[in-house]
Amino acid sequence: MAGMNPLGLEGKKLIVLGERDGVPAQTIEQALESLGAEVVYSTTQCFV
Amino acid sequence: MDLEVQGRIKELAESLGRANLMVVLGAPNVDSSLIQFETVTRGDPTYSGPLAGVELGLDTYHIFEPAMKAVIDAEKYEELLGTIELALEAETIVQALREARGAPAQ
């Protein structure tokens, strides 16, 4: 919820480290959009 | 963690300031979650990348952690992450990160 923000994401700059076999960065970004944080770096890593 | 990724994170911490940065992880298991957590908080544990010996101390959360879930709309969380969370060792990851921060084991 936008009004309930105990982590204080508002104004934060986010580094999103997704993983192909876990949660991809794009999914994390979608989940966190509209919470007032700006994604400054986002990557989906792949470890085989 | 990829050396290029480490280098980028180091640059961002220097240019934007550590206090404003937050790292969100999507790692699939305990090992990779802990390595990434360590790398962006206490420095690269493998001593092979740009963050070796660099304690950035960044605020870091896995997307499965309760603190993150609390800020994401429940319906949206379920839609985007519900299935992935069930398929991975989510609870173990959450517990491992709690312990890595110094909280007592449950």
Backbone of each chain as nested JSON, in Angstrom:
{
  "chains": [
    {"id": "A", "residues": [
      {"number": 1, "name": "MET", "atoms": {"N": [0.841, -1.195, 0.0], "CA": [0.0, 0.0, 0.0], "C": [0.877, 1.246, 0.0]}},
      {"number": 2, "name": "ALA", "atoms": {"N": [0.514, 2.2, -0.807], "CA": [1.343, 3.388, -0.925], "C": [1.416, 4.157, 0.385]}},
      {"number": 3, "name": "GLY", "atoms": {"N": [0.326, 4.179, 1.142], "CA": [0.318, 4.955, 2.378], "C": [1.067, 4.284, 3.508]}},
      {"number": 4, "name": "MET", "atoms": {"N": [1.167, 2.95, 3.447], "CA": [1.839, 2.223, 4.522], "C": [3.23, 1.851, 4.032]}},
      {"number": 5, "name": "ASN", "atoms": {"N": [4.234, 2.518, 4.547], "CA": [5.563, 2.34, 3.979], "C": [6.626, 2.288, 5.077]}},
      {"number": 6, "name": "PRO", "atoms": {"N": [6.577, 1.249, 5.929], "CA": [7.48, 1.197, 7.068], "C": [8.955, 1.151, 6.69]}},
      {"number": 7, "name": "LEU", "atoms": {"N": [9.263, 0.616, 5.508], "CA": [10.668, 0.552, 5.088], "C": [11.17, 1.907, 4.619]}},
      {"number": 8, "name": "GLY", "atoms": {"N": [10.277, 2.807, 4.302], "CA": [10.682, 4.123, 3.825], "C": [11.342, 4.081, 2.467]}},
      {"number": 9, "name": "LEU", "atoms": {"N": [10.644, 3.508, 1.507], "CA": [11.198, 3.436, 0.148], "C": [11.132, 4.777, -0.569]}},
      {"number": 10, "name": "GLU", "atoms": {"N": [10.288, 5.654, -0.074], "CA": [10.103, 6.969, -0.694], "C": [11.446, 7.697, -0.82]}},
      {"number": 11, "name": "GLY", "atoms": {"N": [11.797, 8.042, -2.064], "CA": [13.031, 8.798, -2.285], "C": [14.295, 7.949, -2.327]}},
      {"number": 12, "name": "LYS", "atoms": {"N": [14.15, 6.645, -2.058], "CA": [15.333, 5.771, -2.078], "C": [15.773, 5.472, -3.514]}},
      {"number": 13, "name": "LYS", "atoms": {"N": [17.037, 5.211, -3.666], "CA": [17.588, 4.776, -4.952], "C": [17.817, 3.271, -4.831]}},
      {"number": 14, "name": "LEU", "atoms": {"N": [17.214, 2.529, -5.719], "CA": [17.263, 1.068, -5.594], "C": [18.252, 0.418, -6.55]}},
      {"number": 15, "name": "ILE", "atoms": {"N": [18.971, -0.54, -5.998], "CA": [19.805, -1.43, -6.803], "C": [19.103, -2.784, -6.771]}},
      {"number": 16, "name": "VAL", "atoms": {"N": [18.669, -3.246, -7.924], "CA": [17.907, -4.49, -7.986], "C": [18.793, -5.591, -8.552]}},
      {"number": 17, "name": "LEU", "atoms": {"N": [19.05, -6.597, -7.719], "CA": [19.897, -7.714, -8.146], "C": [19.027, -8.963, -8.297]}},
      {"number": 18, "name": "GLY", "atoms": {"N": [18.426, -9.1, -9.455], "CA": [17.592, -10.261, -9.714], "C": [18.443, -11.444, -10.142]}},
      {"number": 19, "name": "GLU", "atoms": {"N": [17.792, -12.595, -10.178], "CA": [18.504, -13.784, -10.665], "C": [17.573, -14.608, -11.514]}},
      {"number": 20, "name": "ARG", "atoms": {"N": [18.089, -15.119, -12.606], "CA": [17.251, -15.849, -13.548], "C": [16.571, -17.044, -12.887]}},
      {"number": 21, "name": "ASP", "atoms": {"N": [17.293, -17.756, -12.027], "CA": [16.709, -18.934, -11.376], "C": [15.937, -18.592, -10.105]}},
      {"number": 22, "name": "GLY", "atoms": {"N": [15.919, -17.326, -9.76], "CA": [15.181, -16.882, -8.585], "C": [14.109, -15.908, -9.02]}},
      {"number": 23, "name": "VAL", "atoms": {"N": [14.244, -14.668, -8.581], "CA": [13.3, -13.637, -8.994], "C": [14.019, -12.69, -9.961]}},
      {"number": 24, "name": "PRO", "atoms": {"N": [13.576, -12.625, -11.207], "CA": [14.216, -11.719, -12.166], "C": [14.037, -10.251, -11.746]}},
      {"number": 25, "name": "ALA", "atoms": {"N": [15.019, -9.429, -12.132], "CA": [14.985, -8.012, -11.736], "C": [13.702, -7.329, -12.198]}},
      {"number": 26, "name": "GLN", "atoms": {"N": [13.244, -7.69, -13.382], "CA": [12.042, -7.034, -13.909], "C": [10.82, -7.29, -13.011]}},
      {"number": 27, "name": "THR", "atoms": {"N": [10.745, -8.49, -12.473], "CA": [9.627, -8.824, -11.582], "C": [9.718, -8.004, -10.297]}},
      {"number": 28, "name": "ILE", "atoms": {"N": [10.94, -7.87, -9.767], "CA": [11.137, -7.069, -8.551], "C": [10.75, -5.614, -8.834]}},
      {"number": 29, "name": "GLU", "atoms": {"N": [11.176, -5.113, -9.98], "CA": [10.846, -3.72, -10.337], "C": [9.332, -3.529, -10.421]}},
      {"number": 30, "name": "GLN", "atoms": {"N": [8.656, -4.482, -11.024], "CA": [7.192, -4.381, -11.143], "C": [6.544, -4.361, -9.759]}},
      {"number": 31, "name": "ALA", "atoms": {"N": [7.07, -5.202, -8.864], "CA": [6.499, -5.29, -7.524], "C": [6.697, -3.982, -6.749]}},
      {"number": 32, "name": "LEU", "atoms": {"N": [7.788, -3.284, -7.03], "CA": [8.131, -2.099, -6.24], "C": [7.747, -0.781, -6.903]}},
      {"number": 33, "name": "GLU", "atoms": {"N": [7.204, -0.869, -8.125], "CA": [6.866, 0.39, -8.804], "C": [5.75, 1.09, -8.034]}},
      {"number": 34, "name": "SER", "atoms": {"N": [5.723, 2.383, -8.138], "CA": [4.722, 3.237, -7.475], "C": [4.899, 3.318, -5.965]}},
      {"number": 35, "name": "LEU", "atoms": {"N": [6.05, 2.889, -5.449], "CA": [6.302, 3.019, -4.006], "C": [7.224, 4.198, -3.715]}},
      {"number": 36, "name": "GLY", "atoms": {"N": [7.528, 4.976, -4.724], "CA": [8.287, 6.21, -4.506], "C": [9.79, 6.056, -4.564]}},
      {"number": 37, "name": "ALA", "atoms": {"N": [10.256, 4.866, -4.938], "CA": [11.7, 4.657, -5.045], "C": [12.116, 4.693, -6.517]}},
      {"number": 38, "name": "GLU", "atoms": {"N": [13.358, 5.058, -6.742], "CA": [13.864, 5.126, -8.104], "C": [14.883, 4.003, -8.314]}},
      {"number": 39, "name": "VAL", "atoms": {"N": [14.682, 3.232, -9.354], "CA": [15.638, 2.162, -9.652], "C": [16.818, 2.778, -10.403]}},
      {"number": 40, "name": "VAL", "atoms": {"N": [18.008, 2.731, -9.809], "CA": [19.185, 3.319, -10.448], "C": [20.052, 2.261, -11.136]}},
      {"number": 41, "name": "TYR", "atoms": {"N": [19.845, 1.014, -10.755], "CA": [20.604, -0.063, -11.401], "C": [19.826, -1.355, -11.225]}},
      {"number": 42, "name": "SER", "atoms": {"N": [19.723, -2.096, -12.297], "CA": [18.932, -3.309, -12.246], "C": [19.576, -4.347, -13.151]}},
      {"number": 43, "name": "THR", "atoms": {"N": [19.798, -5.518, -12.611], "CA": [20.414, -6.559, -13.431], "C": [19.87, -7.923, -13.017]}},
      {"number": 44, "name": "THR", "atoms": {"N": [19.733, -8.784, -13.995], "CA": [19.341, -10.161, -13.708], "C": [20.544, -11.044, -13.983]}},
      {"number": 45, "name": "GLN", "atoms": {"N": [21.094, -11.594, -12.913], "CA": [22.289, -12.418, -13.064], "C": [21.91, -13.865, -13.344]}},
      {"number": 46, "name": "CYS", "atoms": {"N": [22.856, -14.566, -13.885], "CA": [22.628, -15.956, -14.235], "C": [23.85, -16.76, -13.811]}},
      {"number": 47, "name": "PHE", "atoms": {"N": [23.679, -17.646, -12.848], "CA": [24.793, -18.481, -12.397], "C": [24.51, -19.922, -12.773]}},
      {"number": 48, "name": "VAL", "atoms": {"N": [25.402, -20.489, -13.523], "CA": [25.191, -21.885, -13.914], "C": [26.308, -22.742, -13.341]}}
    ]},
    {"id": "B", "residues": [
      {"number": 1, "name": "MET", "atoms": {"N": [29.585, -12.645, -6.629], "CA": [28.86, -11.681, -7.457], "C": [29.749, -11.223, -8.609]}},
      {"number": 2, "name": "ASP", "atoms": {"N": [29.156, -11.114, -9.766], "CA": [29.824, -10.636, -10.97], "C": [30.685, -9.408, -10.687]}},
      {"number": 3, "name": "LEU", "atoms": {"N": [31.911, -9.409, -11.209], "CA": [32.826, -8.298, -10.913], "C": [32.324, -6.977, -11.488]}},
      {"number": 4, "name": "GLU", "atoms": {"N": [31.708, -7.048, -12.652], "CA": [31.175, -5.84, -13.275], "C": [30.049, -5.244, -12.422]}},
      {"number": 5, "name": "VAL", "atoms": {"N": [29.218, -6.125, -11.882], "CA": [28.119, -5.675, -11.02], "C": [28.686, -5.022, -9.758]}},
      {"number": 6, "name": "GLN", "atoms": {"N": [29.698, -5.641, -9.189], "CA": [30.335, -5.058, -8.001], "C": [30.871, -3.654, -8.29]}},
      {"number": 7, "name": "GLY", "atoms": {"N": [31.511, -3.515, -9.448], "CA": [32.08, -2.228, -9.825], "C": [31.014, -1.157, -9.962]}},
      {"number": 8, "name": "ARG", "atoms": {"N": [29.894, -1.544, -10.556], "CA": [28.782, -0.6, -10.753], "C": [28.195, -0.175, -9.405]}},
      {"number": 9, "name": "ILE", "atoms": {"N": [28.039, -1.127, -8.506], "CA": [27.48, -0.815, -7.187], "C": [28.416, 0.116, -6.42]}},
      {"number": 10, "name": "LYS", "atoms": {"N": [29.707, -0.135, -6.537], "CA": [30.688, 0.718, -5.861], "C": [30.601, 2.153, -6.388]}},
      {"number": 11, "name": "GLU", "atoms": {"N": [30.515, 2.276, -7.703], "CA": [30.389, 3.613, -8.317], "C": [29.135, 4.331, -7.83]}},
      {"number": 12, "name": "LEU", "atoms": {"N": [28.023, 3.592, -7.803], "CA": [26.759, 4.204, -7.383], "C": [26.818, 4.647, -5.919]}},
      {"number": 13, "name": "ALA", "atoms": {"N": [27.44, 3.822, -5.085], "CA": [27.556, 4.179, -3.668], "C": [28.395, 5.444, -3.507]}},
      {"number": 14, "name": "GLU", "atoms": {"N": [29.422, 5.58, -4.34], "CA": [30.284, 6.764, -4.25], "C": [29.579, 8.007, -4.798]}},
      {"number": 15, "name": "SER", "atoms": {"N": [28.839, 7.829, -5.894], "CA": [28.233, 9.011, -6.52], "C": [26.908, 9.42, -5.872]}},
      {"number": 16, "name": "LEU", "atoms": {"N": [26.123, 8.457, -5.395], "CA": [24.796, 8.789, -4.855], "C": [24.762, 8.814, -3.327]}},
      {"number": 17, "name": "GLY", "atoms": {"N": [25.77, 8.253, -2.704], "CA": [25.788, 8.209, -1.24], "C": [25.152, 6.931, -0.731]}},
      {"number": 18, "name": "ARG", "atoms": {"N": [25.787, 6.327, 0.242], "CA": [25.293, 5.036, 0.755], "C": [23.937, 5.148, 1.433]}},
      {"number": 19, "name": "ALA", "atoms": {"N": [23.681, 6.26, 2.081], "CA": [22.467, 6.408, 2.888], "C": [21.202, 6.347, 2.038]}},
      {"number": 20, "name": "ASN", "atoms": {"N": [21.294, 6.769, 0.774], "CA": [20.104, 6.802, -0.078], "C": [19.888, 5.518, -0.844]}},
      {"number": 21, "name": "LEU", "atoms": {"N": [20.86, 4.634, -0.784], "CA": [20.774, 3.422, -1.595], "C": [20.156, 2.259, -0.834]}},
      {"number": 22, "name": "MET", "atoms": {"N": [19.422, 1.455, -1.541], "CA": [18.903, 0.216, -0.964], "C": [19.054, -0.88, -2.013]}},
      {"number": 23, "name": "VAL", "atoms": {"N": [19.463, -2.058, -1.572], "CA": [19.642, -3.177, -2.49], "C": [18.508, -4.176, -2.277]}},
      {"number": 24, "name": "VAL", "atoms": {"N": [17.916, -4.622, -3.372], "CA": [16.861, -5.632, -3.285], "C": [17.329, -6.872, -4.043]}},
      {"number": 25, "name": "LEU", "atoms": {"N": [17.307, -7.999, -3.333], "CA": [17.807, -9.247, -3.901], "C": [16.675, -10.155, -4.389]}},
      {"number": 26, "name": "GLY", "atoms": {"N": [16.991, -10.931, -5.426], "CA": [16.034, -11.927, -5.902], "C": [16.694, -13.283, -6.027]}},
      {"number": 27, "name": "ALA", "atoms": {"N": [17.713, -13.511, -5.229], "CA": [18.502, -14.749, -5.322], "C": [17.647, -15.97, -4.99]}},
      {"number": 28, "name": "PRO", "atoms": {"N": [17.933, -17.111, -5.642], "CA": [17.078, -18.29, -5.511], "C": [17.343, -19.187, -4.307]}},
      {"number": 29, "name": "ASN", "atoms": {"N": [18.468, -18.977, -3.621], "CA": [18.767, -19.871, -2.497], "C": [19.57, -19.144, -1.424]}},
      {"number": 30, "name": "VAL", "atoms": {"N": [19.822, -19.858, -0.327], "CA": [20.502, -19.257, 0.819], "C": [21.923, -18.819, 0.444]}},
      {"number": 31, "name": "ASP", "atoms": {"N": [22.655, -19.684, -0.224], "CA": [24.06, -19.382, -0.531], "C": [24.205, -18.096, -1.342]}},
      {"number": 32, "name": "SER", "atoms": {"N": [23.464, -18.003, -2.431], "CA": [23.628, -16.805, -3.264], "C": [23.068, -15.57, -2.565]}},
      {"number": 33, "name": "SER", "atoms": {"N": [22.018, -15.731, -1.76], "CA": [21.491, -14.587, -1.001], "C": [22.545, -14.074, -0.029]}},
      {"number": 34, "name": "LEU", "atoms": {"N": [23.199, -15.004, 0.674], "CA": [24.197, -14.601, 1.678], "C": [25.421, -13.962, 1.032]}},
      {"number": 35, "name": "ILE", "atoms": {"N": [25.865, -14.518, -0.094], "CA": [27.039, -13.947, -0.773], "C": [26.733, -12.524, -1.237]}},
      {"number": 36, "name": "GLN", "atoms": {"N": [25.56, -12.325, -1.8], "CA": [25.21, -10.985, -2.28], "C": [25.032, -10.021, -1.107]}},
      {"number": 37, "name": "PHE", "atoms": {"N": [24.387, -10.509, -0.046], "CA": [24.208, -9.677, 1.147], "C": [25.575, -9.253, 1.7]}},
      {"number": 38, "name": "GLU", "atoms": {"N": [26.461, -10.224, 1.862], "CA": [27.804, -9.943, 2.384], "C": [28.541, -8.934, 1.508]}},
      {"number": 39, "name": "THR", "atoms": {"N": [28.442, -9.142, 0.201], "CA": [29.2, -8.311, -0.737], "C": [28.819, -6.835, -0.626]}},
      {"number": 40, "name": "VAL", "atoms": {"N": [27.525, -6.55, -0.494], "CA": [27.1, -5.142, -0.471], "C": [27.024, -4.555, 0.943]}},
      {"number": 41, "name": "THR", "atoms": {"N": [27.312, -5.382, 1.948], "CA": [27.329, -4.844, 3.309], "C": [28.751, -4.84, 3.881]}},
      {"number": 42, "name": "ARG", "atoms": {"N": [29.387, -6.025, 3.904], "CA": [30.704, -6.141, 4.554], "C": [31.863, -6.276, 3.588]}},
      {"number": 43, "name": "GLY", "atoms": {"N": [31.559, -6.405, 2.301], "CA": [32.622, -6.54, 1.302], "C": [32.615, -7.913, 0.669]}},
      {"number": 44, "name": "ASP", "atoms": {"N": [33.214, -8.013, -0.501], "CA": [33.239, -9.258, -1.262], "C": [33.927, -10.38, -0.483]}},
      {"number": 45, "name": "PRO", "atoms": {"N": [33.17, -11.41, -0.059], "CA": [33.768, -12.481, 0.75], "C": [34.786, -13.318, -0.027]}},
      {"number": 46, "name": "THR", "atoms": {"N": [34.764, -13.242, -1.346], "CA": [35.717, -14.019, -2.144], "C": [36.993, -13.213, -2.425]}},
      {"number": 47, "name": "TYR", "atoms": {"N": [37.003, -11.974, -2.018], "CA": [38.159, -11.081, -2.22], "C": [38.65, -11.043, -3.66]}},
      {"number": 48, "name": "SER", "atoms": {"N": [37.708, -11.114, -4.602], "CA": [38.138, -11.121, -5.997], "C": [37.634, -9.913, -6.784]}},
      {"number": 49, "name": "GLY", "atoms": {"N": [36.711, -9.166, -6.208], "CA": [36.114, -8.079, -6.972], "C": [36.384, -6.708, -6.388]}},
      {"number": 50, "name": "PRO", "atoms": {"N": [35.855, -5.666, -7.047], "CA": [36.058, -4.284, -6.609], "C": [35.552, -4.015, -5.176]}},
      {"number": 51, "name": "LEU", "atoms": {"N": [34.666, -4.847, -4.667], "CA": [34.152, -4.617, -3.309], "C": [34.91, -5.419, -2.247]}},
      {"number": 52, "name": "ALA", "atoms": {"N": [36.003, -6.056, -2.629], "CA": [36.832, -6.758, -1.639], "C": [37.355, -5.745, -0.626]}},
      {"number": 53, "name": "GLY", "atoms": {"N": [37.09, -5.994, 0.634], "CA": [37.567, -5.1, 1.694], "C": [36.821, -3.775, 1.778]}},
      {"number": 54, "name": "VAL", "atoms": {"N": [35.734, -3.648, 1.009], "CA": [34.957, -2.394, 1.015], "C": [33.632, -2.64, 1.747]}},
      {"number": 55, "name": "GLU", "atoms": {"N": [33.471, -2.053, 2.92], "CA": [32.245, -2.249, 3.697], "C": [31.238, -1.168, 3.365]}},
      {"number": 56, "name": "LEU", "atoms": {"N": [30.423, -1.431, 2.352], "CA": [29.448, -0.414, 1.95], "C": [28.315, -0.27, 2.971]}},
      {"number": 57, "name": "GLY", "atoms": {"N": [27.986, -1.356, 3.634], "CA": [26.923, -1.306, 4.645], "C": [25.572, -0.875, 4.094]}},
      {"number": 58, "name": "LEU", "atoms": {"N": [25.287, -1.257, 2.858], "CA": [24.021, -0.823, 2.251], "C": [22.824, -1.555, 2.868]}},
      {"number": 59, "name": "ASP", "atoms": {"N": [21.722, -0.84, 2.968], "CA": [20.456, -1.458, 3.381], "C": [20.107, -2.511, 2.346]}},
      {"number": 60, "name": "THR", "atoms": {"N": [19.975, -3.751, 2.773], "CA": [19.779, -4.825, 1.795], "C": [18.673, -5.772, 2.248]}},
      {"number": 61, "name": "TYR", "atoms": {"N": [17.757, -6.037, 1.348], "CA": [16.65, -6.942, 1.652], "C": [16.422, -7.895, 0.496]}},
      {"number": 62, "name": "HIS", "atoms": {"N": [16.005, -9.1, 0.835], "CA": [15.517, -10.01, -0.195], "C": [14.045, -9.682, -0.414]}},
      {"number": 63, "name": "ILE", "atoms": {"N": [13.6, -9.829, -1.637], "CA": [12.209, -9.479, -1.951], "C": [11.218, -10.333, -1.146]}},
      {"number": 64, "name": "PHE", "atoms": {"N": [11.663, -11.508, -0.657], "CA": [10.779, -12.379, 0.131], "C": [10.673, -11.957, 1.6]}},
      {"number": 65, "name": "GLU", "atoms": {"N": [11.495, -11.035, 2.035], "CA": [11.515, -10.696, 3.469], "C": [10.241, -9.931, 3.869]}},
      {"number": 66, "name": "PRO", "atoms": {"N": [9.796, -10.169, 5.104], "CA": [8.552, -9.531, 5.568], "C": [8.563, -8.011, 5.41]}},
      {"number": 67, "name": "ALA", "atoms": {"N": [9.724, -7.381, 5.61], "CA": [9.791, -5.923, 5.491], "C": [9.459, -5.473, 4.071]}},
      {"number": 68, "name": "MET", "atoms": {"N": [9.846, -6.25, 3.089], "CA": [9.531, -5.903, 1.702], "C": [8.067, -6.227, 1.402]}},
      {"number": 69, "name": "LYS", "atoms": {"N": [7.642, -7.416, 1.859], "CA": [6.248, -7.815, 1.609], "C": [5.271, -6.789, 2.174]}},
      {"number": 70, "name": "ALA", "atoms": {"N": [5.669, -6.185, 3.301], "CA": [4.778, -5.24, 3.972], "C": [4.505, -3.998, 3.134]}},
      {"number": 71, "name": "VAL", "atoms": {"N": [5.422, -3.649, 2.242], "CA": [5.224, -2.424, 1.47], "C": [4.633, -2.687, 0.082]}},
      {"number": 72, "name": "ILE", "atoms": {"N": [4.541, -3.96, -0.285], "CA": [3.982, -4.294, -1.605], "C": [2.522, -4.704, -1.435]}},
      {"number": 73, "name": "ASP", "atoms": {"N": [1.695, -4.189, -2.302], "CA": [0.288, -4.555, -2.28], "C": [0.157, -6.091, -2.313]}},
      {"number": 74, "name": "ALA", "atoms": {"N": [-0.647, -6.638, -1.394], "CA": [-0.722, -8.09, -1.218], "C": [-1.151, -8.808, -2.496]}},
      {"number": 75, "name": "GLU", "atoms": {"N": [-2.113, -8.231, -3.191], "CA": [-2.612, -8.86, -4.409], "C": [-1.518, -8.878, -5.492]}},
      {"number": 76, "name": "LYS", "atoms": {"N": [-0.812, -7.753, -5.57], "CA": [0.265, -7.632, -6.548], "C": [1.387, -8.617, -6.204]}},
      {"number": 77, "name": "TYR", "atoms": {"N": [1.697, -8.718, -4.919], "CA": [2.751, -9.629, -4.473], "C": [2.393, -11.065, -4.889]}},
      {"number": 78, "name": "GLU", "atoms": {"N": [1.173, -11.44, -4.594], "CA": [0.738, -12.799, -4.905], "C": [0.817, -13.061, -6.408]}},
      {"number": 79, "name": "GLU", "atoms": {"N": [0.38, -12.093, -7.177], "CA": [0.351, -12.242, -8.635], "C": [1.762, -12.387, -9.209]}},
      {"number": 80, "name": "LEU", "atoms": {"N": [2.668, -11.525, -8.733], "CA": [4.013, -11.505, -9.302], "C": [4.956, -12.52, -8.664]}},
      {"number": 81, "name": "LEU", "atoms": {"N": [4.816, -12.708, -7.363], "CA": [5.836, -13.45, -6.626], "C": [5.348, -14.706, -5.91]}},
      {"number": 82, "name": "GLY", "atoms": {"N": [4.033, -14.862, -5.814], "CA": [3.475, -15.978, -5.045], "C": [3.997, -17.339, -5.487]}},
      {"number": 83, "name": "THR", "atoms": {"N": [3.959, -17.594, -6.776], "CA": [4.382, -18.893, -7.293], "C": [5.881, -19.091, -7.127]}},
      {"number": 84, "name": "ILE", "atoms": {"N": [6.652, -18.029, -7.404], "CA": [8.115, -18.134, -7.296], "C": [8.498, -18.41, -5.838]}},
      {"number": 85, "name": "GLU", "atoms": {"N": [7.811, -17.724, -4.921], "CA": [8.109, -17.89, -3.5], "C": [7.872, -19.336, -3.059]}},
      {"number": 86, "name": "LEU", "atoms": {"N": [6.808, -19.932, -3.563], "CA": [6.5, -21.321, -3.208], "C": [7.548, -22.284, -3.746]}},
      {"number": 87, "name": "ALA", "atoms": {"N": [8.089, -21.958, -4.924], "CA": [9.032, -22.861, -5.586], "C": [10.437, -22.785, -4.984]}},
      {"number": 88, "name": "LEU", "atoms": {"N": [10.741, -21.693, -4.307], "CA": [12.094, -21.52, -3.762], "C": [12.081, -21.676, -2.243]}},
      {"number": 89, "name": "GLU", "atoms": {"N": [13.285, -21.739, -1.674], "CA": [13.393, -21.925, -0.229], "C": [13.278, -20.575, 0.491]}},
      {"number": 90, "name": "ALA", "atoms": {"N": [12.107, -19.938, 0.303], "CA": [11.912, -18.569, 0.787], "C": [12.145, -18.419, 2.294]}},
      {"number": 91, "name": "GLU", "atoms": {"N": [11.553, -19.293, 3.077], "CA": [11.67, -19.161, 4.543], "C": [13.105, -19.314, 5.004]}},
      {"number": 92, "name": "THR", "atoms": {"N": [13.83, -20.231, 4.372], "CA": [15.225, -20.453, 4.738], "C": [16.072, -19.226, 4.391]}},
      {"number": 93, "name": "ILE", "atoms": {"N": [15.777, -18.614, 3.262], "CA": [16.499, -17.407, 2.847], "C": [16.248, -16.284, 3.863]}},
      {"number": 94, "name": "VAL", "atoms": {"N": [14.988, -16.099, 4.215], "CA": [14.614, -15.035, 5.164], "C": [15.337, -15.244, 6.494]}},
      {"number": 95, "name": "GLN", "atoms": {"N": [15.334, -16.485, 6.981], "CA": [15.977, -16.789, 8.26], "C": [17.496, -16.572, 8.182]}},
      {"number": 96, "name": "ALA", "atoms": {"N": [18.096, -16.991, 7.075], "CA": [19.549, -16.84, 6.918], "C": [19.944, -15.359, 6.916]}},
      {"number": 97, "name": "LEU", "atoms": {"N": [19.139, -14.525, 6.286], "CA": [19.462, -13.098, 6.244], "C": [19.254, -12.449, 7.618]}},
      {"number": 98, "name": "ARG", "atoms": {"N": [18.249, -12.912, 8.343], "CA": [18.047, -12.424, 9.727], "C": [19.305, -12.694, 10.544]}},
      {"number": 99, "name": "GLU", "atoms": {"N": [19.805, -13.917, 10.42], "CA": [20.995, -14.301, 11.187], "C": [22.223, -13.53, 10.714]}},
      {"number": 100, "name": "ALA", "atoms": {"N": [22.318, -13.294, 9.404], "CA": [23.462, -12.552, 8.863], "C": [23.493, -11.118, 9.4]}},
      {"number": 101, "name": "ARG", "atoms": {"N": [22.316, -10.581, 9.704], "CA": [22.252, -9.223, 10.269], "C": [22.553, -9.228, 11.767]}},
      {"number": 102, "name": "GLY", "atoms": {"N": [22.653, -10.429, 12.328], "CA": [22.989, -10.51, 13.746], "C": [21.809, -10.803, 14.645]}},
      {"number": 103, "name": "ALA", "atoms": {"N": [20.627, -11.042, 14.041], "CA": [19.455, -11.379, 14.845], "C": [19.573, -12.836, 15.293]}},
      {"number": 104, "name": "PRO", "atoms": {"N": [19.046, -13.154, 16.483], "CA": [19.143, -14.538, 16.957], "C": [18.338, -15.493, 16.09]}},
      {"number": 105, "name": "ALA", "atoms": {"N": [18.796, -16.73, 15.984], "CA": [18.087, -17.75, 15.223], "C": [16.787, -18.072, 15.913]}},
      {"number": 106, "name": "GLN", "atoms": {"N": [15.782, -18.494, 15.124], "CA": [14.489, -18.837, 15.723], "C": [14.374, -20.319, 15.904]}}
    ]}
  ]
}
